[in-house]
Amino acid sequence: MKRDAVIAAAVRTPIGRRNGSLSAIHPADLTAHVLNAVLHETGLEPDVVEDVMWGCVTQIGDQSSNVGRMGLLAAGWPVRIPAMTVDRACGSSQQALHLAVATVLSGMQDLVVAGGVESMSRVPLGSARAVGEPYGKTALDRFGVPEFSQGTGAELMAERWQLSRSELDEFAARSHELSTRAWDAGAFTAQTVPVPTPGGSVTRDEGIRPGTTVETLAGLRPVFRPDGVIHAGNASQISDGAAALIVTTSERAHQLGLTPLARFHTGVVVGDDPVMMLGAPIPATELALRRSGLSIDDLGAYEVNEAFAPVPLAWLRETGADMSRLNPLGGAIAVGHPLGASGAILVTRLVHHLRDQGLRFGLVTMCEAGGMANATVLECLR
């Protein structure tokens, strides 16, 4: 039997809004919670796990000292199980999945838990500026910019693809509407594990605003340019959350009595313009489709992270994809974007959606700081 890599289980926490319910939970403890939850989903014991590969972006303060390892220890798992924490910006947990898959495919290990965590309430984006200067002068001078700014990149994308504020706001309202429908229909129930907090159990994504319309968004001021089109309502929310995936082979899954959710079909990562920064999902998707032998029409759903509304809309125009298959359950504009967890969250959403809707193939891709993007093609097995 040809060796493969499958996702045997995928769970996530609800996504907490900034300074919301999950802000009371240390990211190592949030990691521990979701690590134990993904094992509980399968009935496995920790001793079958050979490694943990964990994504986290801002690895200082509460998220320093290899938060993946600290989470494993907090979960009570055997100390012999190692862990690593990966930083590929917003794609960190998606990259953790790719590393886990590569490790399993190589035969070095047979079962790895991949995922990620981010508590943006406790460790705010940009915290690194308090202890140093990101980027360095040489890199900035090379591109003639004072800094690399995702907000500026979003404005540049909107300008390049001629995306109007009304188009962006329509997409943002769509995200809230689809997320509301998904929760009301129970689409997230099987994948989401409640998190106990001092204020009670968190069971639902906190950032969704039902009834959001273009008209309600019209009153928000642009953030990055006085005459710009990007504002808080058509950008992803600052959030807290975690997600975990069990990666193994079909053979090992059979030995353990597991029925995999999906097979890892193709994974790529690319670099692109670091100034516009957010356009890399387009070449990443092109490369993933070329390597997979699939066309965009072969994909039943695509999760393109809604870091800013121009990202999925520009991606849609360039790929010729079907709008109805794009982020069919809403996205980060509505539910939030806990950086280091978002890749694993999107994969979790996708594999459950493929199964629920009887779809075969799906894609996850997301823009990453520095002008990069991962893209992952998954094949549903249930």
Buried (B, 14 or more C-beta within 10 A) or exposed (E): EEEBBBBBBBBBBBBBBBEBBBBBBBBBBBBBBBBBBBBEBBEBEBEBBBBBBBBBBBBEBBBBEBBBBBBBBBBEBEEEBBBBBBBBBBBBBBBBBBBBBBBBBEEEBBBBBBBBBBBBBBBEBEBBEEEEEEBEEEEBEEEEBEEBBBBBBBBBBBBEBEBEBEBBBBBBBBBBBBBBBBBEEEBBEEBBBBBEBEEEEBBBBBBBBEEBEBEBBEEBEBEBEEEBBBBBBBBBBBBBBBBBBBBBBBBBBEEBEBEBBBBBBBBBBBEBEBBBBBBBBBBBBBBBBEBBEBEBEBBBBBBBBBBBBBBBBBBBEBBEBBEEBBBBBBBBBBBBBBBBBBBBBBBBBBBBBBBBEEBBBBBBBBBBBBBBBBBBBBBBBE
